[in-house]
Amino acid sequence: MSQKQSPEDHVNEEPRNDFQDTFKGFGVSFGIFFLIALLATIIKAVM
């Protein structure tokens, strides 16, 4: 109990690249929304 723990001492067990994760998330979301919009446009044009 006498040992003080500091957040700086914490070892990151699983290092992550937050920028890359965010970029992938936006990319996947954009791709899905783009496909939905494309399908809606095609369906609307055919009708």
C-alpha positions in Angstrom: 0.0 0.0 0.0 3.0 2.3 0.5 3.8 2.3 -3.2 2.3 5.2 -5.2 1.1 4.4 -8.7 1.3 7.0 -11.4 -0.5 7.0 -14.7 2.8 7.6 -16.4 4.0 4.3 -15.1 1.3 2.4 -16.8 2.6 0.0 -19.5 0.4 0.1 -22.7 -0.2 -3.6 -23.3 -1.8 -3.1 -26.7 -0.5 0.0 -28.5 -2.9 1.5 -30.9 -2.8 4.2 -33.6 -5.8 6.4 -32.9 -5.4 8.4 -36.1 -5.4 5.2 -38.2 -8.4 3.8 -36.3 -10.3 7.0 -36.8 -9.4 7.2 -40.5 -10.6 3.6 -41.0 -13.8 4.3 -39.2 -14.6 7.3 -41.3 -13.6 5.4 -44.4 -15.9 2.5 -43.7 -18.8 4.8 -42.7 -18.3 6.8 -45.9 -18.2 3.7 -48.0 -21.4 2.3 -46.5 -23.3 5.6 -46.9 -22.0 6.0 -50.5 -23.3 2.5 -51.4 -26.7 3.3 -49.9 -26.9 6.6 -51.8 -25.7 4.9 -55.0 -28.3 2.1 -54.7 -31.1 4.6 -53.9 -30.1 6.7 -57.0 -30.1 3.7 -59.2 -33.5 2.5 -57.9 -34.9 6.0 -58.3 -33.6 6.3 -61.9 -35.0 2.9 -62.9 -38.5 3.7 -61.5 
